[in-house]
Amino acid sequence: MTDTRRRVKVYTLNEDRQWDDRGTGHVSSGYVERLKGMSLLVRAESDGSLLLESKINPNTAYQKQQDTLIVWSEAENYDLALSFQEKAGCDEIWEKICQVQGKDPSVDITQDLVDESEEERFDDMSSPGLELPSCELSRLEEIAEVVASSLPSPLRREKLALALENEGYIKKLLELFHVCEDLENTEGLHHLYEIIKGIFLLNRTALFEVMFSEDCIMDIIGCLEYDPSLSEPRKHREFLTKTAKFKEVIPISDPELKQKIHQTYRVQYIQDMVLPTPSVFEENMLSTLHSFIFFNKVEIVGMLQEDEKFLTDLFAQLTDEATDDEKRQELVNFLKEFCAFSQTLQPQNRDAFFKTLSNMGILSALEVILGMDDAQVRSAATDIFSYLVEYNPSMVREFVMQEAQQNDDDILLINLIIEHMICDTDPELGGAVQLMGLLRTLVDPENMLATANVSKMLLFFCIPFKKTEKTEFLGFFYKHCMHVLTAPLLANTTEEKPSKDDFQTAQLLALILELLTFCVEHHTYHIKNYIINKDILRRVLVLMSSVHAFLALCALRFMRKIVGLKDEFYNRYIMKSFLFEPVVKAFLSNGSRYNLMNSAIIEMFEYIRVEDVKSLTAHVIENYWKALEDIDYVQTFKGLKLRYEQQRERQDNPKLDSMRSILRNHRYRRDARTLEDEEEMWFNTDEDDLEDGEAVVPPSDKTKSDEDIMDPISKFMERKKLKESEEKEVLLKTNLTGRQSPSFKLSFSSGTKTNLTSQTSASSLPGSPGSPGSPGSPGSPGSVSKSTPQTAAITTKGGLVGLVDYPDDDEEEEDEDEDKEETVPLSKKARLGS
């Protein structure tokens, strides 16, 4: 077996700052003659080819991350990483690296970014400062060398930054940049590129303030166009000045705010597009650049938030019917970007931001925008709405409940969201999935306030009556919105099969069912009343006949969630409407295919058996046993039958239950009052009055002899035989005259499972229960007995009984033959008419 400890993936960092997977193999370490040193070797697990051969350089900084990752740089722009399958393998290779470099394996990085001798450190500390070469064209190469040599040492970086700040050096360099461009001095421009890149890596806010000022930022970008590794310079300045256009959807009167927006855009462009891909270690040296952008965004949001005139004009134009579509799209896109900026704010600042938008009427504006025909505008409005729901769903709930008092259901914000979900034109329903997630958040009781937010006065008693947010909002949702959500489901399930069964419709119905299933799990009487009053489950189960397996499974999952609640209101509804019928149909239609549908249906019946849901057990056996009795590759249905028989026996014969308890425990079970009297008598009896070895039997029991105990049993057995013969006569009469039964007709060809004539015939099938068999043979799903008739009817029995299982009963073998059902001619059995 291959040692998985040394199994690794090899990664290299590309120009887009993404790690490329170079292959999977096994790593080892050893001396390589060609490289003259200990090296890391990775050979591919597929063909044994060499994926990596890297010498462990004593001066290379290796870094261990997340216990299973080793990262290092081999060249200026060539970063490598080994990702281990197991921590133990990573630790072994790390120890080898540390051993070669003479480091303690407990460290996470083998070299400091600064590796200077004590003498150098002493010299740096004692020296007064760093003296830069004079800023001349002829000395650009020397300046570039000074900057590059200072980067590895924190002290030298500090001194270099101070020298650049104090002498106004950056502006002098930019003057040389203009000279080099005018003279087309390519070598000088390449040196300036290296110098400016090195200044970025100094990671100093004071330097960034100078570099990103209005006077300097475009020249800084110009210096970075001349990368020595490129044959032609880039044209970043041309893009920023000619292609990128600044749009003021609402005029900004504050010049400082306008300048801050320009600066932030350009610095973001430098970070994302202009600067070369940083190595793993340079990434940490640009942290101040990230912070500069972050704080700029915070300032922009704050300044816009304080400008009341700006926000007032924004929302006024958004909701104005006279605003043209193009202008409205720009306004919505601005608002979307405005909300995206807010995600960088600290929690307290974000609270103030969304509170301001709420006060300005953002939800009312969204309601107007979502009612428009422009798909792009609606998409942007949906993104804004998602920011609001994720931030504070209670704020959205409060708004929609308040507007319900003034507007019709059709134009309520939440109904507009549902309609957009239903009418999503995307074949993959990307927008519908997003909207369904938002609706789920809104109806989730977990994020609803537990405290009361509405108070009413009961007039007669003057008692404050308070509703919680959960009670109030769910009442609103089921009254005003649920009918909109379920409309596509109800419209598509009016017949026995879905009226539309294309892929996009199936996806939409699956989304609706997912949300309804969530409601069944998390809501209580609201969803229960809705399902029972609107007969939702029956309509959902129509989808079991869909050609799309995922939709049929969604319908089954919905029913499984209801069954899992073990709620007798639901159970009575299921039994009254015979709602197991489409499930059994789907199970039989699935035939011998061993798939998710087969397993899911069996699991539901197994749950009913294991959890002993008595009413459903009786219903399934009485109505569908003949269709299921030959399923013997699992014991679920036979187990259900056994439970049912035990229930029936205990319900019809409570005295037998009592007698068996006597025989098993050798004592009577008496009521509590009798026990209390006898216990008192026991404690009042003096132990000296009892002879040694004499059993203490209460007076009420001493008079009973063995004959008295056995007499009721023999009488019961006689009555049982008489009752069974009467039941057979009644059954024949009922089947001839007809009685209410589920509208379910099972017809099978010779290749489909039938054998519904009797219990005893099922036992004669070849193959042992539970053993797998080939499709179509006994012992596999959908197995068939060829000697059985082609059409079968399912009989119905009445009675709900309790379940008590006594595997050690003395009478079990004696009663077995008498409990078996007599074979009734098929023509006389009760049929399930279509």
Buried (B, 14 or more C-beta within 10 A) or exposed (E): EEEEBBBBBBBBBEEEEEBEEBBBBBBBBEEBEEEEEBBBBBBBBEEEEEBBEBBBBEEBBBBBBEEBBBBBBEEEBEBBBBBBBBEBBBBBBBEBBBEBBEBEBEBEBBBEBBEBEEEBBEEBEEEEEBEBBEBEEEBBBBBBBBBBEBBBBBBBBBBBBBBBBEBEBBBBBBEBBEEBBEEEBEEBBBBBBBBBBBBBBBBBEEBBEBBBBEEBBBBBBBBBBBBEEEEEBBEBBEEBEEEEEEEEBBEBEEEEBBEBBEBBBBBBBBBEEBBBBBBBBBBEBBEBBEEBBEEBBBBBBBBBBEBEEBBEBBBBBBBEEEBEEEBBBBBBBBBBEBBEBBEBBEEEBBEBBBEBBBEBBBBBBBBBBBBBEBEEBBBBBBBBBBBBBEBBBBBBBBBBBEBBEEBEEEBBBBBBBBBBBBEBEEEEBEBBBBBBBBBBBBBBBEBBBEEBBEEEEEEEEEEEEEBBBBBBBBEBBBEBBBBBBBBBBBEBBEEEEBEEBEBBBBBBBBBBBBBBBBBBEBBEEBBBEBBBEBEBBBBBBBBBBBEBEEBBBBBBBBBBBBBBBBBEEBBEBBBEBBBBBBBBBBBBEBBBEBEBBBEBBBEBBBBBBEEBBBBBBBBBBBBBBBBBBBBBBBBBBBBBBBBBBBBBBBBEBEEBBEBBBBBEEEEBEBEEEBEEBBEEEEEEEEEEEEEEEEEEEBEEEEEEEEEEEEEBBEEEBEEBEEEEEEEEEEBBEBBEEEEEBBEBBBEBEEEBBBBBBBBEBBEEBEBEBEEEBEEBBBBBBBBBBEEBEEBBBBBBBEEBBBBEEBEEBEBEEEBEEEEEBEEBEBEEBBBBEE
